[in-house]
Amino acid sequence: MKYFTVIIVVFFLSLLLNAQNDNQSKTYTVKKQKEEVIIYENYNMVFNYSTSSSVEIPDSLKNLLPSIVKYLKKNPNSIIQIMGHSDDSGTMEENQERSMKRAENVANYLKSKGIKEIRILTMGKGALEPIASNDTEAGRQKNSRVEIRIIPGVKEFKKNK
């Protein structure tokens, strides 16, 4: 019960910060070899899966995760919201489970790199929030995704005002 209460408090804190900080986007640049990786606060980063059934972290996200870890370690008051999504090819339960597994796989990577669980919000949305038609393969691939949003902590928010 205590763990559940903490999750609810963190979720509502993220909603509050999100509502207060919607118009302020802070940019961080992290150097990665010869290319530049830019991480935005309060901006959804979307990563698509190659197939409807895939739950493994896509390569496009695998390449960015070390930079996200670096950012989160540098900004210990920030939290990260990971939302898994699915297309509608499957039952409601299967789609929900698949979307949650996608979010949990990303969260497990972050935890394995030292990011505390209390800073990671995971949600599985199933097929409830499509961004494209599920009538085509291309549309289903767009709907099979993970969205990541970094939410600045209270100290960063006050500092940026």
N, C-alpha and C positions, 0 to 999 in steps of 0.2 A: 504494500500500500504506500509506503514511504517513497519508493522508487517511482511509482505512478504519479504521485503528487508532485515530485520534482519535475517530471516530464511535462505535466500540465503547466506548472509555473514557468518553466523555460519556454514553452510554446507561447503562452500569453505574453511573456516578455518580448519574444521575437516579433509577435504581432504588433505590440506597442511600439517597439523600435522601428519596425517596418513602416508603420503609419506615420510616425514622426519624421522619418528620414527618407521618404519616398522621393523627394525632389533633390536630395543631396547624394551624389554618387562620387565616391572617393576612389581614385585610381592608384593602383600600386603596380610598379613594373618590377619584374623579377628577371634577371638575366639567366638564360639557359643556353649554354654553349654559344653558338653564334646568332641565335635567333632571340627575339625578345618575347617574353610572355607577359601579358597584361592581365591583372586580376582586378575586377570591379566589385565594389561592395554594392549590395542591393541591386544586383543585376543577375537575371537567370542565365546561367550557362547551360546549354542544351547539348547532350551527347546521345546520338542515335545508336541503336543496336542493329546488327546486320540481318537478324532473323527474329521472327515473333517469339520463338522459344528461348532465345539466348538470354542468359543472365550474367555471363562473364563480363567483366569491365571492358568496354570497347577500347581499341588502341588509341583513339583520339583523346579519351579521358585518361588512359594510363600514362600518356606522355605529359599531361598537365598535372596529375596528382602530386608529384614531388614539389612543384611550385606552390600548390595549394597548401601542402603541409608546411612548407617554409613560411608562407604568409601567416598561417594560423599560429605557428610557433613565435613569430615576430609580433603578433597581435593577440596576446593571450586572453583578451576580453571579448574577442569576436567569437561568434558561433557560426556553424554551417548547417544549412538546411538541405537535405537530399531527398528529392521526390522522385520515386520510380513510377513509370507509366507503362501501359501495355496497349496493344491494339485489341480489337474485339474478337480475335480468333481463339476461342476457348470459352469455357464457362466463366461466370462472374468470379467464382472462387479461384479458378486457375489464373485468371488475369490479375486478381488481387495478390495472390501468392507470388506470381512472377514479378510484379511491380515492386513488391516489398523486398523480394530477394535481390533485385537490382540495387535498390537503395542500401540494403544491408551489406552487400559486397563492397560498395564504396566505403561505407562506414567502417567495416572491418579493416580495410586497407589503412584508413586514417588512424584507427586505434592501434594497429600494428606499428605505426610510425610515431606513436607517443602522444597522439591527440586524445584528450580525456573524453570519455563517453558523454559526460554531461554537456559538452560543447557541440554535440552532434545530434541533430534532429532528423529522424528518418520517417518517411511516410510512403506508403504504397497507395497510389490512386487508382490502380486497376485500369480499366478502359473508360473511366468516367470523364476524362478531360482530353479528348482527341484534339490534335491541332491540324489534322488532315483527314480526308475521307479514308475509311477502312475498306473501300471497294476496290482499291488497287494495291499492288505490292509496294509501290513507292509511298503511298499514303500510310500503309501499315508500318512501314519502316520508320517513317517520321513519328508515328505514335508510340513506337517501341523505343522509349528514351528514358534518360535520367536528367533531371534538372537540378542544378546546384546553385545555391544562393548563399553568399557570405553576408552575414548580418553583423555590423559593427557593434561592439560592446558599449555600455553606457559611457565609460570613460572616453572612448574614441569619439562618440557622438558629441559629448560636451566639448571636447577639445576642438572639434571641427566647426562648431557654431560661430 
